């Protein structure tokens, strides 16, 4: 992984409180799992961004290396990697995800 790619990923993650690297875009997902993740976050009502990882194979490979998670989508909240909805759905059920999101969207006093 080059420094440029790593910096690009870090910038993407830093620019968005909730970031989904998926297959396709928010308006045009290109796989069922990305679509499911978009619907998941739409239901929660928090703003999020989707970046098409298919558009940049080097970035996609670097993301897999950085996260040790081979598949898409990859969800980051407040800079932390959470996996995908297989991880996030149980967190929502338990109430843990709401706390993560509330903390992520707190504005400093």
C-alpha positions as CSV (number, residue, x, y, z in Angstrom):
1,X,0.0,0.0,0.0
2,X,1.4,3.4,-1.0
3,X,1.5,6.4,1.3
4,X,-0.8,8.2,-1.1
5,X,-3.5,5.6,-0.9
6,X,-3.2,5.3,2.9
7,X,-3.5,9.1,3.2
8,X,-6.5,9.1,0.8
9,X,-8.3,6.5,2.9
10,X,-7.4,8.4,6.2
11,X,-8.8,11.6,4.6
12,X,-12.0,9.9,3.5
13,X,-12.5,8.4,7.0
14,X,-11.7,11.8,8.7
15,X,-14.1,13.7,6.4
16,X,-17.2,11.6,7.3
17,X,-18.5,10.6,10.7
18,X,-20.1,7.5,9.1
19,X,-18.4,6.2,6.0
20,X,-19.2,3.1,4.1
21,X,-16.8,1.8,1.5
22,X,-19.0,-0.3,-0.7
23,X,-19.8,-1.6,-4.1
24,X,-21.4,1.3,-5.9
25,X,-22.8,4.6,-4.5
26,X,-25.6,5.6,-2.2
27,X,-27.9,6.2,-5.1
28,X,-26.7,3.2,-7.1
29,X,-25.5,0.3,-5.0
30,X,-24.0,-2.5,-7.0
31,X,-24.5,-5.4,-4.6
32,X,-27.1,-6.5,-2.1
33,X,-24.8,-6.1,0.9
34,X,-24.1,-2.5,0.1
35,X,-27.8,-1.9,-0.5
36,X,-28.6,-3.5,2.8
37,X,-26.0,-1.3,4.6
38,X,-27.4,1.9,2.9
39,X,-30.9,0.9,4.1
40,X,-29.6,0.2,7.5
41,X,-28.2,3.7,7.9
42,X,-31.2,5.3,6.2
43,X,-33.4,3.7,8.9
44,X,-31.1,5.1,11.7
45,X,-31.4,8.6,10.3
46,X,-27.8,9.7,10.8
47,X,-25.9,11.3,7.8
48,X,-23.5,9.0,6.1
49,X,-21.4,8.7,3.0
50,X,-20.8,5.8,0.6
51,X,-17.6,5.6,-1.4
52,X,-17.5,3.2,-4.3
53,X,-14.5,0.9,-3.6
54,X,-14.8,-0.8,-6.9
55,X,-13.7,2.4,-8.6
56,X,-10.2,2.1,-7.2
57,X,-8.9,-1.4,-7.0
58,X,-5.7,-0.3,-5.2
59,X,-7.7,1.5,-2.5
60,X,-10.0,-1.5,-2.2
61,X,-6.9,-3.8,-1.6
62,X,-5.4,-1.3,0.9
63,X,-8.7,-1.2,2.8
64,X,-8.7,-5.0,3.1
65,X,-5.1,-4.9,4.4
66,X,-5.8,-2.1,6.9
67,X,-8.9,-3.6,8.3
68,X,-8.2,-7.3,8.0
69,X,-11.7,-7.6,6.6
70,X,-11.7,-9.0,3.0
71,X,-15.3,-8.2,2.0
72,X,-17.3,-5.1,1.2
73,X,-18.9,-3.1,2.6
74,X,-16.6,-1.7,5.2
75,X,-18.2,0.7,7.8
76,X,-16.2,3.3,9.7
77,X,-17.9,5.4,12.5
78,X,-15.9,8.3,13.9
79,X,-12.7,6.9,12.4
80,X,-13.2,3.4,13.9
81,X,-13.7,0.3,11.7
82,X,-16.8,-1.7,12.5
83,X,-17.1,-4.3,9.8
84,X,-20.5,-4.4,8.1
85,X,-24.2,-4.9,9.1
86,X,-23.4,-8.5,10.4
87,X,-21.6,-6.7,13.2
88,X,-23.7,-3.5,13.4
89,X,-27.2,-5.2,13.4
90,X,-26.6,-7.0,16.8
91,X,-25.1,-3.7,18.1
92,X,-28.3,-2.0,17.2
93,X,-30.4,-4.7,18.8
94,X,-28.5,-4.4,22.1
95,X,-28.6,-0.6,22.1
96,X,-24.8,-0.3,21.8
97,X,-24.9,1.2,18.4
98,X,-27.1,4.1,19.5
99,X,-24.5,5.0,22.1
100,X,-21.7,4.9,19.5
101,X,-23.6,7.1,17.1
102,X,-24.6,9.6,19.8
103,X,-21.0,9.9,20.9
104,X,-19.8,10.2,17.3
105,X,-22.2,13.1,16.6
106,X,-21.7,15.0,19.8
107,X,-20.5,18.5,19.2
108,X,-17.8,19.7,21.5
109,X,-19.0,22.2,24.1
